[in-house]
Amino acid sequence: LLRAVADLDDDVILRLVGSGPQRNDLRHLATQLGITERMELVHWIKSTEMPRQLREMDVLVLPSLTQTNWKEQFGRVLLEGMASGVPVVGSSSGEIPNTIGDAGIIFPEGDIDALASALRKLTRDPDLCREYAERGRARIMAHYTQAQVAAATVRVYRNIMLDNQASSGHVL
């Protein structure tokens, strides 16, 4: 993500939210790339503050990279961004493409040029940003509200019960 931002116009600011063991490495890389003045590092914040933080963003990026022992399982932060009306960009790692669907941009994981291109497109096209924000919000309402998740869970249990009835001949 830092390398992609280095390829963008100077008015693009990267805000990284969170903390962890790579913080110093990120600062060092930002210095090497000449983008330290365009990068904000925000320490851990309360979950109640995240919606405000997300609404301040123009784009949310989840550039996950699959490892030998891990790949992105879901990308909940993408849902939080879409629920907040923020266009999202995510790598092709794990379940990110299924989480985003057609409500954002998916780029091949690790492809810096593709990520930079996606971000460039969004920074130059406010209508496209608005379209993805609307699609994201609609995706949340259609698939990820508490009511939608509960209904999907009930469907799974009903299907299990029907399968058990069909195989055992017993009525529950």
Contacts in CASP RR format, 6 or more apart in sequence:
PFRMAT RR
TARGET T0000
AUTHOR 0000-0000-0000
METHOD contacts of the structure
MODEL  1
LLRAVADLDDDVILRLVGSGPQRNDLRHLATQLGITERMELVHWIKSTEM
PRQLREMDVLVLPSLTQTNWKEQFGRVLLEGMASGVPVVGSSSGEIPNTI
GDAGIIFPEGDIDALASALRKLTRDPDLCREYAERGRARIMAHYTQAQVA
AATVRVYRNIMLDNQASSGHVL
1 14 0 8 1.000
1 61 0 8 1.000
1 63 0 8 1.000
1 115 0 8 1.000
2 14 0 8 1.000
2 26 0 8 1.000
2 29 0 8 1.000
2 30 0 8 1.000
2 33 0 8 1.000
2 35 0 8 1.000
2 39 0 8 1.000
3 29 0 8 1.000
3 33 0 8 1.000
3 112 0 8 1.000
3 116 0 8 1.000
4 63 0 8 1.000
4 112 0 8 1.000
4 113 0 8 1.000
4 115 0 8 1.000
4 116 0 8 1.000
4 119 0 8 1.000
5 12 0 8 1.000
5 14 0 8 1.000
5 33 0 8 1.000
5 35 0 8 1.000
5 38 0 8 1.000
5 39 0 8 1.000
5 116 0 8 1.000
5 119 0 8 1.000
6 33 0 8 1.000
6 34 0 8 1.000
6 35 0 8 1.000
7 112 0 8 1.000
7 113 0 8 1.000
7 116 0 8 1.000
7 120 0 8 1.000
8 116 0 8 1.000
8 119 0 8 1.000
8 120 0 8 1.000
8 123 0 8 1.000
9 120 0 8 1.000
9 123 0 8 1.000
10 38 0 8 1.000
12 38 0 8 1.000
12 119 0 8 1.000
12 123 0 8 1.000
13 38 0 8 1.000
13 39 0 8 1.000
13 40 0 8 1.000
14 35 0 8 1.000
14 38 0 8 1.000
14 39 0 8 1.000
14 40 0 8 1.000
15 39 0 8 1.000
15 40 0 8 1.000
15 42 0 8 1.000
15 56 0 8 1.000
15 57 0 8 1.000
16 26 0 8 1.000
16 39 0 8 1.000
16 40 0 8 1.000
16 41 0 8 1.000
16 42 0 8 1.000
17 42 0 8 1.000
17 45 0 8 1.000
17 50 0 8 1.000
17 53 0 8 1.000
18 41 0 8 1.000
18 42 0 8 1.000
18 43 0 8 1.000
18 44 0 8 1.000
18 45 0 8 1.000
19 43 0 8 1.000
19 44 0 8 1.000
23 41 0 8 1.000
26 39 0 8 1.000
26 41 0 8 1.000
27 36 0 8 1.000
27 41 0 8 1.000
30 36 0 8 1.000
30 39 0 8 1.000
42 53 0 8 1.000
45 53 0 8 1.000
50 80 0 8 1.000
51 80 0 8 1.000
51 84 0 8 1.000
54 60 0 8 1.000
54 80 0 8 1.000
54 81 0 8 1.000
54 84 0 8 1.000
54 85 0 8 1.000
54 86 0 8 1.000
55 84 0 8 1.000
55 85 0 8 1.000
55 86 0 8 1.000
57 81 0 8 1.000
57 86 0 8 1.000
58 86 0 8 1.000
58 87 0 8 1.000
58 122 0 8 1.000
58 123 0 8 1.000
58 129 0 8 1.000
59 86 0 8 1.000
59 87 0 8 1.000
59 88 0 8 1.000
59 89 0 8 1.000
59 119 0 8 1.000
59 122 0 8 1.000
59 123 0 8 1.000
59 129 0 8 1.000
60 77 0 8 1.000
60 78 0 8 1.000
60 81 0 8 1.000
60 86 0 8 1.000
60 87 0 8 1.000
60 88 0 8 1.000
60 89 0 8 1.000
61 88 0 8 1.000
61 89 0 8 1.000
61 90 0 8 1.000
61 115 0 8 1.000
61 119 0 8 1.000
62 72 0 8 1.000
62 75 0 8 1.000
62 77 0 8 1.000
62 78 0 8 1.000
62 88 0 8 1.000
62 89 0 8 1.000
62 90 0 8 1.000
62 91 0 8 1.000
62 96 0 8 1.000
63 89 0 8 1.000
63 90 0 8 1.000
63 91 0 8 1.000
63 109 0 8 1.000
63 110 0 8 1.000
63 115 0 8 1.000
64 71 0 8 1.000
64 72 0 8 1.000
64 75 0 8 1.000
64 90 0 8 1.000
64 91 0 8 1.000
64 93 0 8 1.000
64 94 0 8 1.000
64 96 0 8 1.000
64 109 0 8 1.000
65 91 0 8 1.000
65 93 0 8 1.000
65 109 0 8 1.000
65 110 0 8 1.000
66 72 0 8 1.000
66 93 0 8 1.000
66 94 0 8 1.000
66 109 0 8 1.000
71 93 0 8 1.000
71 94 0 8 1.000
72 91 0 8 1.000
72 93 0 8 1.000
72 94 0 8 1.000
72 95 0 8 1.000
72 96 0 8 1.000
73 94 0 8 1.000
73 95 0 8 1.000
74 95 0 8 1.000
74 99 0 8 1.000
75 95 0 8 1.000
75 96 0 8 1.000
75 99 0 8 1.000
78 88 0 8 1.000
78 90 0 8 1.000
78 96 0 8 1.000
78 99 0 8 1.000
78 100 0 8 1.000
79 99 0 8 1.000
79 140 0 8 1.000
79 144 0 8 1.000
81 88 0 8 1.000
82 88 0 8 1.000
82 103 0 8 1.000
82 133 0 8 1.000
82 136 0 8 1.000
82 137 0 8 1.000
82 139 0 8 1.000
82 140 0 8 1.000
83 137 0 8 1.000
83 140 0 8 1.000
83 144 0 8 1.000
85 133 0 8 1.000
85 136 0 8 1.000
85 137 0 8 1.000
86 133 0 8 1.000
87 104 0 8 1.000
87 105 0 8 1.000
87 122 0 8 1.000
87 128 0 8 1.000
87 129 0 8 1.000
87 132 0 8 1.000
87 133 0 8 1.000
87 136 0 8 1.000
88 100 0 8 1.000
88 103 0 8 1.000
88 104 0 8 1.000
88 105 0 8 1.000
88 132 0 8 1.000
88 136 0 8 1.000
89 104 0 8 1.000
89 105 0 8 1.000
89 106 0 8 1.000
89 107 0 8 1.000
89 115 0 8 1.000
89 118 0 8 1.000
89 119 0 8 1.000
89 122 0 8 1.000
90 96 0 8 1.000
90 100 0 8 1.000
90 104 0 8 1.000
90 105 0 8 1.000
90 106 0 8 1.000
90 107 0 8 1.000
91 106 0 8 1.000
91 107 0 8 1.000
91 108 0 8 1.000
91 109 0 8 1.000
91 110 0 8 1.000
91 115 0 8 1.000
92 106 0 8 1.000
92 107 0 8 1.000
92 108 0 8 1.000
92 109 0 8 1.000
93 109 0 8 1.000
96 106 0 8 1.000
97 106 0 8 1.000
100 106 0 8 1.000
101 139 0 8 1.000
102 135 0 8 1.000
102 139 0 8 1.000
103 132 0 8 1.000
103 135 0 8 1.000
103 136 0 8 1.000
103 138 0 8 1.000
103 139 0 8 1.000
104 132 0 8 1.000
104 135 0 8 1.000
104 136 0 8 1.000
105 118 0 8 1.000
105 121 0 8 1.000
105 122 0 8 1.000
105 132 0 8 1.000
107 114 0 8 1.000
107 115 0 8 1.000
107 117 0 8 1.000
107 118 0 8 1.000
108 114 0 8 1.000
121 128 0 8 1.000
122 128 0 8 1.000
122 129 0 8 1.000
122 132 0 8 1.000
141 148 0 8 1.000
142 148 0 8 1.000
161 172 0 8 1.000
164 170 0 8 1.000
164 172 0 8 1.000
165 171 0 8 1.000
165 172 0 8 1.000
END
